[in-house]
Amino acid sequence: MAGKALVISGGGSLGSYEAGVISQFNRGDFDAVYGTSAGALNGVLLSYLGVAGMLARWKAINSINDIFQFNDLSIFRLPALYNNSPLKAMALEVLTAGSPTLPVTVAVTDLRQGTTVYSSSSSVVDAASRAAFATAVADSATIPGLACDVDNLDLVDGGIMVNLPMQRAIDDGYTDLVIVSPYPCQQGFEPVLNVVGGISGDLATAMRVLDLVYYTGVWSTVRALAPVCTSLVCYSPPLDNQLGSSLDFSPSTIARNLALGSAAVPVTIV
């Protein structure tokens, strides 16, 4: 299969950096999009709304409550502080707005099976399949312990197992790839402890561990799969990553990271 694929990693609120990077392109520059977590959301926003619509969605976010809903008293029967209902509703609204201009494939982790489940916009043929794909997009970005899908607790952040779905793109025949990630595509990154408003020290520490998992997933995937690519270009921040906490959805942080992404310089790996 000839063509170029855009592969976008997860990163929580740092998906705003990814959106900034993607704003350097047009939808017509790619033949397919593969995404995990925030990358899944960005892929859908790009395909269904275009660059301007994607940026507008990010700029409309005011806090984490626009993405996740606090579980309140139900926390005693649910394994997370939040649920992903707002994100699921956003995804469904976007999918209902029109038809995809690019096929989008998203990665979700099935905790019970210990596998990665892929879902594609190509499967959307009616209201039921549209709702199912919207759920997959939201579940792909549902960080375990922080948030959950109240309808299926087993489906969580695709980044736990596959934070950069390069292999899926290659399996589908794409070897000309553009990688976008808020985690450096090089060895040596050390996540810092980021405590932002409303996040306890314990949660910030947990997120630091997850950031290391996500970064390792990106760097190790790029290193392992570069030899099979005919072209591989990466857009990511330098090792002294200053993007902040992946849970900081404040407008000022989103605006800063959008700007940083729009000015990102690519690194050619192959």
N, C-alpha and C positions, 0 to 999 in steps of 0.2 A: 504494500500500500504506500503510494507516494503521498507526501504532504508533511506539514509541520504541526506538531502538537505543543500546546501550552500545558505545563505540569506545575501545579501550585500546591505547596505544602500547607500544613496547618500552622496555627500560631495565635489563636484567640483574637484579642483586640488588635494584635499586630498584623492582622489581615488588612488593616488600613494601609500599612506600608506596601503590602502586595498590590492593593488597589491603585496606589500611587504609581508603582512600577507599570502596571497594566495600562495605565492611562497614556503611556508612551506609544502604545500600539493601537491598531484598529482591529475590529473583529475579523476583517477579511485577511489579516496576516496569519491566521491559524485555520487548521482544518478540524481540530478537535481540542477539547479541554479535559484534563484529568485533575481532580482536586480532592484534598482531604481537609476536613474541618473548616477553618476559615477559607481555605483554598476551594473547598466545595461550594461554599456560599459565593465566593467571588466568581467562580466559573459560571454559576447559574445567573448571577447578576449581569455578567458580561454578555452571555449568550442571549438572554431574554430582554435586557434593558439597554445594552450597549455601554460604552465607556461613561457617557454623561450620566446615565441612570445609575450605574454602579457607584460613581462618586457621590451622587445625590443621596443614595441610601446610607452611605457611611457618614456623611455630614449631618444626617438627620438623627443619628444616635446620640443620646445625651448621657446615658449611664448603662451599667450592666443590666438594669431592669428592663431595658428595651430588647435585651437578648434572652435573659433568663428570668423566671418568676420565682420569688421566694416561696418555699413550701410551707411556711408558717407552722401551725401546729401539726400538720401532716408529716413533719420531719421525723416524728417518732415512728412512722411506718414506712418511710422512704429513705433510701441510702444516700441522700444528698441534700445540700442546702437549698438548691433551686431545681426547677424543672424547665424544660426547653419549649414550653408552650408558645411564648412570644416569637421565638426563632422559627418554630414550625409554621406559625401563622404568617410570618413574613415570607417564608419560602413559598407557601401556597399562594399568597397574593401575587408574588412575582411570576410564578408559573402560570397563573391564570391571566396575566397581563398580555400574553401573546405566545408565539411559537419560538422555539430556539433557533437561532441562526447558526449555532455550532452544536454538535453533539457533546454532552457533558457527562462524564463518568465520575462518580463519587465513591469513596472508600469508607466503610463502616466496620467497626470491630464488633463481633459477636462474642461476648464474654463466655457464654455457656459452651459454645462450640470451640472457642479458641481459634477462630478463623477470621479472615477479612472477607466481607461481603461487598460486592460491587453492584451499584445501581446506576442505570443510565437514563438520560432524558429520552432516548430512543424508545423506551418502554412506555412512554406516556401516550396513551391513545384515548383515554376517557377520564371522567372525573375521579374515578376510583384509583386509577394508576397515577393520575396527577397527585392525588393526596399521598399515595404511597411514596412517590419520589420526593415530595416535599418533606415527608417524615425522614427519609434517608438522608437528605441534605442536613436537616436539623440534628439527627442522631450522630452524623459524622463529626459535628462540632460540639458534642455533649461530653464535657470533661468529667470522667468518673470521680465520684466523691464530691465534686462541686455541683454538678447538675445531673438530671436523669430524664428519661422519657417515661412518664407515668404509665404509659400504655405498654411499654416493653422495656423492662429494666436491663435486659441482656444486651441491648444495642447501645454502643457508646462511641466515643471519639475514635475515628479511623486511625489517628496518629499514634495510638498505643502500639499498633503493629506495623502500619504502613503510613508513615507521615509524608512520604513523597512517592506517589504512585507511578514512578517511572517504569517499573517492570510491566505494569498493566498496559501502558502506552506502547511499549516495545512489543509486547505480546500481540497487540492489535495491529502491528506493522509499522509503527512510527519510530524512526531512528533519528529524525531531525527534530530536536527538542529544545524548547526554551524553558528553563527552570526559574521559578520565582519563589523565594522563601525569605521570611524575616530572620532565619537562622543562617549564619555564615556557611557557605559551601566550601569550607576549608577546615583543616584540623587546628585545634587549640582553643576553641571557644569555651569560656567558663561563665555560666549564667550567674548573675548577681542576685542578691536577695532584694526583691522589690516589694516594699510594703506600701500600698496605696489605701486611700480612704475606704473604710468598711471591711478591710481584709486583715485578719489577725496574723500575728507572727507565724503561727503554726501553719496556716493556710498558705502564707507567702513562702514558707520553707518547702511545703509540698509542691507548690507550683515551680519552685526552683529545680526540684528533682525532676518534675515532668518536663521542664524546659530542656534539661540535659538529655532526657529520653528523646524528645522531639528533635533536638539538634543532632544527636547521634544518628537518628533515623535518616535525617537529610544528608549529612556528610558521608555516612557509610554507603548509602544508596548511590550517591553521585560517584563515589570512588569505585564502587563495584561494577556499575553499569556503563561508565564512560567508554570502555573499550568496544562496546557493541553499537555505539552511536556513530552515525555519519557526521552529525553536527550536534554539539552540546554547548549551549550558552546559559550562564547562570547570572541571575540578578539577586543579590543578597547583600546585607550590610557587612562592614568589615568586622574583624574579630573583636574590636572594642565596641560592640553593639550597644547603642545608646537609645534603643527604641522604647525601653521601659517594660513595665509589667504587662503580661499577656491578658491580664484581667482589668486593665485600666481603660475603660470605655469613655473617659471624659472627653468632651469636645476639643479641648486644647491639645490633648495627647493625640487624638485622631487626626486633627489638622496638621500637627507637626509631622506625624509619620506619613501622612499622605504626601506632604511636601518632600520628605526625605526619599520616599519611593519614586516620586516623579523625577528626581535628580539622580537616581541610582545609575551607576555605570556598569555595563555588563562585563563579565569575565568569560572569555572563550576557553572552554575546557578541551573541546575537540573541534 
